[in-house]
Amino acid sequence: MKPSNFCCQLMGYDFEVSIVVVGERLGQDATYVIDSTRAREEFGWCPQISLEEGLAEVIAWVEDNWELIQKVPLEYVHRP
């Protein structure tokens, strides 16, 4: 299952109802690929929890901190 579908499932939302498909944005990357091979080979890194478990923890944290999150300004401020 894709992480986005899994997130919706964990939160009790229907993925197909929860998304809005839009056209491409200027400069948008076609895809993002994350590969941990180098970290595994050079540093002996290995994940301590599954992706699904990590996503569940993030969702729980957001739910626990939602009131605080809503107070954070949405404007981006560039600081050189």
N, C-alpha and C positions, 0 to 999 in steps of 0.2 A: 504494500500500500504506500502511496506517495505521502510524504510528510504533511502536505497541505490537507489531504483527505483525512489523515490520521488526526490532525489538530481539530478539524471540524467534528470528527467522530467523538473525540475526547470531550469536546465542549457541548455536544448534543445538537450540533447544527448540520443541516443537509448541505453538503459541499456544492451541489449544483445550484441550489437556491442562494447560497452565500457569496457567489462570485459574480463579477461583472467583467465580461470580456471586452477589452478596448483595443483600439488600433495601436500600432507601434509608436513609441515616443522617439523623437530625434535623439540619437546617441545611445539608445537602449541596447544593452547587450542581448544577443540572441539566446544565450544560455550561460549558466554559471556551473562550473565543474569544480568540485572540491575533492582533492586526492590527498590522502594522508600517507602515501607511500614513502615519501622522503622523511617525514617525521618518524615513521616506523623504522626505516632502515638506518638512519643516521643517529637517532636518539633512543631507539628502543621503545618509542611511545606506543601505547595501545589504549584503546578506550576503556574507561572504568565502568561506564553504563551504556546501554543501548541508546540509539537515537530516539526511539519511541519513549523510553524512560526519561530522557532529557527533556523532550518536548512536553511530557506530562508535568515535569517539575516546573518548567517555564510557565505553562498555563496556570498552574496552581499559584505560582508567585505573583503573576499578573492579577489573578482574581483576589489574592490576599492584599494586594497593594493598589487596587484600582482607584480608590479615592485619592491617594497621593498622585498617581499617574495622571489623573484628570486635571490636576492643578499645575502640571508642568507646561510651560508655554510651548506652543507648536512652531514658533518662528525659529528659523535657523539663524544663529549669530556666528559669523566667521571671525575667528580670533587668530590673527597671524602669529 
